[in-house]
Amino acid sequence: MGRHVVQEMFFRKSMMKNVLFLLFCGVLLVLNGLDQAADLPFSVWMPVINMGLAAVLACLALTGLRSAAPTSALKEVGRAAEPVPEPVLPPVVSRDERAKHELAAFLGMLQEKGRLVDFVMEDLNAQPDARVGQVARVVHQGCREVILKAFAPEPAETSVAEGDTLALAPGFAPEKYRLIGTAPTGVPKGRLVHRGWMAKSVNLPEFSKEPRDSDSGYVIAPAELELG
């Protein structure tokens, strides 16, 4: 049964009870008028009749209040049944297999040119400082070459030198600055600790082969086997 049909049934029942209520009021008025005539033999029973009619009218009034309650409750149920729009969530960005292989290939370039992975994975505690300094120079030279070619990095802030006072303009890019300490009211102002870096371009290696899932991981640098 539809929601509007149920409301129509409650409306008709309420109208019928209102009509009966008016009819009983008319009968009560007529009987009270007849009670004024002393020659009517049933005038003695008028108090009893009035009490009965009053009880009937009270019952009708209570029934009318009860019939109105389901209608309001039905309206609340109708509101609850209305579909609630789901919140729009931002799309989940996931790296595909090709992107994972390309990231591993970039780390492989740092390994090939500067032996970065070898340097990081080596236990330097067992090496003398002179040896560490010598290897660090090779790593620096090779990795610098790769990073310059891949990102062309440049300072993120060039208006002032490090150590000088810098006042950020309204509407500054929040991803470009990292505020250290208590955030002040108004325009942020403080000492420039580090100028930061930005990539002028991004030229990462592209994975030419068809990517595929592998439980063994992603190759950074292949194992070298000398034949002979």
C-alpha positions as CSV (number, residue, x, y, z in Angstrom):
1,M,0.0,0.0,0.0
2,G,1.4,3.4,-1.0
3,R,2.2,6.1,1.4
4,H,-0.4,8.5,0.0
5,V,-3.1,5.9,0.1
6,V,-2.5,5.3,3.8
7,Q,-2.6,9.1,4.5
8,E,-6.0,9.3,2.6
9,M,-7.5,6.5,4.8
10,F,-6.4,8.3,8.0
11,F,-7.9,11.6,6.6
12,R,-11.3,10.0,5.9
13,K,-11.5,8.4,9.4
14,S,-10.7,11.7,11.0
15,M,-13.4,13.4,9.0
16,M,-16.1,10.8,9.9
17,K,-15.2,11.3,13.6
18,N,-15.5,15.0,13.3
19,V,-18.9,14.7,11.7
20,L,-20.1,12.4,14.5
21,F,-18.7,14.9,17.0
22,L,-20.8,17.7,15.5
23,L,-24.0,15.5,15.5
24,F,-23.7,14.6,19.1
25,C,-23.2,18.3,20.0
26,G,-26.4,19.1,18.1
27,V,-28.3,16.4,19.9
28,L,-27.0,17.6,23.3
29,L,-28.1,21.2,22.5
30,V,-31.6,19.9,21.4
31,L,-32.0,17.9,24.6
32,N,-30.9,20.7,26.8
33,G,-33.6,22.9,25.0
34,L,-36.3,20.3,25.6
35,D,-35.2,20.0,29.2
36,Q,-36.5,23.6,29.7
37,A,-40.0,22.3,29.2
38,A,-41.5,21.1,32.5
39,D,-44.2,19.0,30.9
40,L,-41.7,16.4,29.4
41,P,-41.7,13.2,31.4
42,F,-38.0,12.4,30.6
43,S,-36.7,15.6,32.0
44,V,-35.7,13.7,35.1
45,W,-33.2,11.6,33.1
46,M,-31.5,14.6,31.6
47,P,-28.5,14.7,34.0
48,V,-27.8,11.0,33.2
49,I,-28.1,11.6,29.5
50,N,-25.8,14.7,29.6
51,M,-23.2,12.7,31.5
52,G,-23.4,9.9,28.9
53,L,-23.1,12.3,26.0
54,A,-20.2,14.0,27.7
55,A,-18.4,10.7,28.0
56,V,-19.0,9.9,24.4
57,L,-17.7,13.3,23.3
58,A,-14.6,12.8,25.4
59,C,-13.9,9.4,23.8
60,L,-14.4,10.9,20.3
61,A,-11.9,13.7,21.1
62,L,-9.3,11.2,22.3
63,T,-9.8,9.0,19.3
64,G,-9.3,12.0,17.0
65,L,-5.9,12.8,18.7
66,R,-4.8,9.2,18.3
67,S,-5.7,9.2,14.6
68,A,-3.5,12.3,14.0
69,A,-0.5,10.6,15.6
70,P,0.0,7.9,12.9
71,T,-0.2,10.6,10.2
72,S,2.7,12.5,11.7
73,A,4.6,9.3,12.4
74,L,4.0,8.3,8.8
75,K,5.5,11.6,7.6
76,E,8.6,10.9,9.8
77,V,8.9,7.4,8.3
78,G,8.5,8.9,4.8
79,R,11.4,11.3,5.5
80,A,13.6,8.5,6.8
81,A,12.8,6.4,3.8
82,E,14.0,9.1,1.4
83,P,17.4,8.1,-0.1
84,V,20.4,10.0,1.4
85,P,23.0,11.0,-1.1
86,E,26.4,9.3,-0.4
87,P,29.3,11.6,0.2
88,V,31.6,12.1,-2.7
89,L,35.0,10.6,-1.9
90,P,38.2,11.6,-3.7
91,P,39.4,8.9,-6.1
92,V,42.0,6.6,-4.8
93,V,45.2,6.9,-6.7
94,S,47.2,3.7,-6.9
95,R,50.4,3.0,-8.7
96,D,50.2,0.5,-11.5
97,E,52.8,-2.1,-12.2
98,R,54.5,0.0,-14.9
99,A,55.0,2.9,-12.4
100,K,56.5,0.6,-9.8
101,H,59.0,-0.8,-12.4
102,E,59.9,2.7,-13.5
103,L,60.6,3.8,-9.9
104,A,62.8,0.8,-9.4
105,A,64.5,1.7,-12.7
106,F,65.3,5.2,-11.5
107,L,66.8,3.8,-8.3
108,G,68.8,1.5,-10.6
109,M,70.2,4.6,-12.4
110,L,71.4,6.0,-9.1
111,Q,73.0,2.6,-8.4
112,E,74.6,2.5,-11.9
113,K,76.1,6.0,-11.9
114,G,76.8,6.5,-8.2
115,R,76.6,3.1,-6.5
116,L,74.0,4.6,-4.2
117,V,72.4,1.4,-3.1
118,D,75.8,-0.2,-2.4
119,F,76.8,2.8,-0.3
120,V,73.6,2.9,1.7
121,M,73.5,-0.9,2.3
122,E,77.2,-1.0,3.3
123,D,78.0,-1.1,7.1
124,L,80.1,2.0,7.4
125,N,81.0,1.4,11.1
126,A,83.7,-1.1,10.0
127,Q,85.2,1.4,7.5
128,P,87.7,4.1,8.3
129,D,86.7,7.7,7.7
130,A,89.1,8.2,4.9
131,R,87.6,5.3,3.0
132,V,84.0,6.6,3.6
133,G,85.0,10.0,2.4
134,Q,86.6,8.5,-0.8
135,V,83.5,6.5,-1.6
136,A,81.1,9.4,-0.8
137,R,82.8,11.5,-3.4
138,V,82.1,8.8,-6.1
139,V,78.5,8.5,-4.9
140,H,78.0,12.2,-4.9
141,Q,79.3,12.7,-8.4
142,G,77.3,9.9,-10.0
143,C,74.0,10.6,-8.2
144,R,74.3,14.4,-8.9
145,E,74.5,13.6,-12.6
146,V,71.3,11.4,-12.5
147,I,69.3,13.9,-10.5
148,L,70.2,16.9,-12.6
149,K,69.1,15.0,-15.7
150,A,65.9,13.6,-14.2
151,F,64.6,16.7,-12.3
152,A,66.7,19.8,-13.1
153,P,66.3,20.9,-9.5
154,E,66.3,24.6,-8.5
155,P,65.8,26.5,-5.2
156,A,62.2,26.9,-4.1
157,E,62.8,30.3,-2.6
158,T,65.2,32.8,-4.2
159,S,64.0,36.2,-3.0
160,V,66.2,36.2,0.2
161,A,69.2,34.2,1.3
162,E,69.2,31.6,4.0
163,G,69.3,33.2,7.4
164,D,67.5,36.4,6.3
165,T,63.9,37.4,7.3
166,L,61.2,36.4,4.9
167,A,57.5,37.6,5.0
168,L,55.2,35.4,3.0
169,A,52.7,37.1,0.7
170,P,48.9,36.5,1.3
171,G,47.8,33.4,-0.7
172,F,51.2,31.7,-0.7
173,A,51.4,28.1,-1.8
174,P,51.4,26.0,1.4
175,E,53.1,23.0,-0.2
176,K,56.1,25.3,-1.1
177,Y,56.8,26.3,2.5
178,R,57.1,24.4,5.8
179,L,56.3,26.6,8.8
180,I,58.5,25.7,11.9
181,G,57.3,26.7,15.3
182,T,54.1,28.4,16.5
183,A,51.9,29.6,13.7
184,P,51.5,33.4,14.1
185,T,48.4,35.4,13.4
186,G,48.3,37.2,10.1
187,V,51.0,36.9,7.4
188,P,53.7,34.3,8.4
189,K,57.1,35.9,8.9
190,G,60.3,34.4,10.1
191,R,63.9,33.4,9.3
192,L,64.6,31.3,6.2
193,V,66.3,28.2,7.5
194,H,66.4,26.3,4.2
195,R,65.6,27.6,0.7
196,G,64.1,24.2,-0.4
197,W,64.1,22.6,-3.8
198,M,61.7,22.3,-6.8
199,A,61.9,20.1,-9.8
200,K,61.9,22.2,-13.0
201,S,61.1,19.1,-15.0
202,V,60.5,15.4,-14.4
203,N,62.2,12.9,-16.8
204,L,62.0,9.5,-15.2
205,P,63.0,6.4,-17.1
206,E,60.1,4.6,-19.0
207,F,59.7,0.9,-18.6
208,S,59.6,-0.5,-22.2
209,K,58.7,-4.0,-21.4
210,E,55.2,-5.3,-20.6
211,P,54.8,-5.0,-16.8
212,R,53.8,-8.0,-14.8
213,D,53.3,-8.9,-11.2
214,S,56.1,-10.6,-9.5
215,D,56.4,-12.1,-6.1
216,S,60.1,-11.8,-6.2
217,G,60.0,-8.0,-6.2
218,Y,61.2,-5.3,-8.7
219,V,64.7,-5.3,-10.1
220,I,66.8,-2.3,-9.2
221,A,70.1,-3.5,-10.6
222,P,70.5,-7.0,-12.1
223,A,73.1,-9.4,-10.7
224,E,76.3,-9.3,-12.7
225,L,77.7,-12.6,-13.8
226,E,81.2,-12.7,-15.5
227,L,81.4,-15.6,-17.9
228,G,84.6,-17.4,-18.7
